[in-house]
């Protein structure tokens, strides 16, 4: 059995574009996987401990179960490990720290959703939540949009926005802005991305501030529930994970991102559609990343 540490994975210096490629590949095989909804337990307050099992298609003979926790006040707030097994023998093959995998597969799915569902002429991209998940999303989004002139707005919070601009200052195709208020952040934005891990109530009370054609990507599903019943379309990583949402039955149109990628249903059909894309976070991506890392032994 191999034990793969976070340090070993980070040392591989995997390109963010490769991460976006891997999540796309995982979405395309999703229908052949066994992927029950995650089990979420709440030890106190808004803290959670999630258990995320998945079996890849038969030719991979791989089962994985990730345990991820978010405990308020801890640094980092999110921690995760995955156990991997050979389904032909039932034996454990690896214990993998998935902190980097969790962040990068989350950012890659968000970037893939943006690139798939935005308007063709989208220019203004607004981000709130500039921690590890926010930066991994920017890593993947900016890496896959080097050929576009874009404006990125960041929500002011302490000195996070300024430090983020400093980190990504080498991207010459990006015009950076800092917004003091949520109203300024979302007004006239083509894409709104939220990477906050906790939210008390709604982030944008007035949905009319979200203009026709906007794409909203709540990476951790919080803060935009008032959009559920008024937006034209809602997409998610997996139907089973959102079927329990309070307003699921009131979605005007719903589909999985994998169905769009496979051409089984349309994504954006015109520039006036307001679309919500919930990035739930599903175990297939963690397991697919881990299997890709493990399949080439010389990488470790």
N, C-alpha and C positions, 0 to 999 in steps of 0.2 A: 504493500500500500504506500502511495506517495503522499507526502504532506507538502502542500504548496502554500508558501507564505505570500503575504501582500507585497513584501519587498521583492521577492523573486518575480512576481508578475509585473510590477512596475519597472523592473530592470529590463524587461523585454521591449519597452518603449513602443508599444503597439500604436500604430497611426490611427488617429480618430476616424479617418476615412475607412479604414479596415473595420472599425467598430460599426459604422453605419452599414457597411456591406454585410457584416455578420448578422445584424438584427433583421435586415431584409431577407437573407437566406433562411433565418429561423422562422420568420413569418410565412414564408412560402411552403415550409414543411409542417406548419402548425396543425393542419388537418389530419396528419398521420400520427400525431403525438397523443399521449394520454396526459391531459392537463386539467385536473380538477381545480376549482377555485381555491385560492389560498385560505388558510384558517388564521383568523386574526383574533388574538386575545389581548385584553387591556388590563394590565396589572394595577394601574392607577392613572386617573385623569385621562389625558389624551395620549399617554404612552402606549406603545403596542409591541407585541412580539408576534411575528407572522411566520407560519410554516408553509413552505411552497414546494410541493412535490411535482415531479414531471418525469415521464418516460419518453425518450426520443423514439423516432421510427425504428422498427425492428432491426434494420441493418446496423444501427449504432449500438445495439444491446447495452443501453446505458440508462440507468435511473439516477436521478439526483433529488436531493431534498435540501433546500436552503432554509436556514433560520435567520431571520433578520429582525433586529430590534431597534426601536427608537425610544430612548429614555431622556426626557427633558433634563437639561443641565449637564449631560455627559458630553464629552468632546473626543471624537466626533459624536454627533447625536445618533447617527446610524451605524450599526455594527452588524456584520453578517458572516456566516460560515456555511459551507455546503459539504454534505456527504455524498459521494458518488459510488455507485454499485454496478457490477456487471450483471445484467438481467439473465444471462445464461447460467450463471453459477450462484448468484445471490451474494457474492463476496464483495466486500467493500474495496474499492480500487483507489480512492483518493479522499483526502480531507483538504478542502480548498478554502483559503480565506477569500471572501468575495467582496471585500470593501471596494476595491478598485473596479471589479466587474460590475457591481451594483451601480456605482456612479456612472461608469462609461456606457453600460447598456441602456441606462435611463436616459442619458444625454443623447445617445445615438437614436433611440426610438423617438424622442422629441424632435430631433433634427430631421429624421425621416418623415415624420408626420408633417412638419413644416414644409419640407420640400415637395411633399406629395399633395397637400391640401390647400396651400396658399393660392392667392391669385397670381397669374403669370407675371404681372407687373408690380408685385409687392415690393415696397421700398422701405417702409418704416416698421421696425421690429422692436417691441417693448418687452423688457424683462424686469420681473420683480423676484427677489430671492437670489442672492449672489454668493451662496455658500458653495459647497462641493458639487451639489447637483446643478446649480446654476452655471458654474464654470465648466462642468463636463458637457452641458448642453451647448454652451458657447464654443467649446473646443470642437465639437462635432458639426455644429451649424456653420461656423466660420470656415472650417476645413473643407466643407462641401459647397461653399458659395464664394470662392475666391474670384470667380469671373463676373460677379454682380456688384454694382455700386449700391451700397445699402446704408441706412441710418439705423443705429442701435441706440435706443433709449434705455436708461437704467434708472430704477427707482432709488432715490436718495435714502440711505440708511447708514448712520454713522459715517465711516470713511470707506465703506465697501465699494461704492460706485467708482470713486476715484482710484482705488487700488485695482479694480477690475480693468479700468481704462489703461492704467499703467502696464498691467500684465499683457494686454492684447494690443499695445500701441504699434506693433509691427505690421498690423493689417491695414495697408494703405487704402483699401477699397471701402473702409468703414468710416462713417462720420458718427462721432459719439455725442450723445446728449445726456443730461441728467435732469430728471423730473422730481420736483419737490412733493407733488401730490399725485394720488392715483388718477384723478381727473385729467391732469396734464399728461400722465403716462399713457393712458389708453386713448385719449382723443386723437382721432385721425390716424391711429395706428392700423397697419394692415395685418399684423400678427401680434398677439399678446401672449407671452409665455410666463407662467407663474411656477417658480421652483421653491416656494416656501413650503416647509414641512408641517407647519401648524398655522391655523387661522381661526380667529374668533369672529364668526359671522361672515358677511359678504365683503369681498374686496371692492366691488363696484356696485353700488346700490342701484344706480340708474343705468339700465341696459341700453338706453338710447345713446349713451356715450360711445358704445361699441358700434362703429359705423357699418353700413352695408358692405359685405365682402370680407369682413374681418374673420380671421382664424384665431380662436382662443385655445391655448394648450395648457390646461392645468395639470402640471406634471404629477402632483400629489393629490389631485382631485378636489382640493379644497378651495372655497371662496367664490365659486361661480355657479352655484346651484340655481340661481335665478335666471340663468341662461338656458337651463335644461328644457323649459317648455316654450321658449320664444325663438330659439335659434332654428334655422331651417334643417340642419342635419347634425347628428351626434355620432361620432365614431369612437371606438375604444379598441384596446388590445385584444379583449376577449369578452364575449357577451356574458358568460357565466359570472365574471367578476363584477359586472355592473347591474345585473338583473335585480339585485336587491336595493338599488338606489331608489330613493323616495319617489322621484319623478320619472322612473324608467318607462312606465306605461304611457306617459304623456309626451315622450320624445316624438317629434313630428316624423323624422326618418332616422333609422339607426342602422349602422353596419360596423363590421370589424375592418380594421386597417388592412388585414391580410386579404380580405375580399377585394379591396380596391387594388392592391398590389398584384393580385392574380388576375385582374380583369373580370372578376365575377360580378362586380357592381360598380357604378360610377362613383367617383369621389366628388370633386367640385364640378358642377355642371355650368355655372355661370358666375360672373364677377360680383353679383349682388348677394350671393348666398352668405349667410353668417353660419360658420361651422365651429363646432366644439369638438375637440379631440382629447378624450381622457386617456392619459398614459397611466394605466393601472399598475404596471410592473408585473410581468408574468415570468414564472420559473423557467420557461423554455429558453429565454434569452440568457439567463445566468448559466444554465446547463450547456447551452450551445457554445457560449464563450469558453467555459471551462473545458469542454471536450476539444475545442480547437487548440487550446493551449497545451492540453495533455497529449494530443495525437502526434505532435512532433517533439520527441523526447529531448532533442538537443536544444530546444528553446528554454528548457528549465535549468 
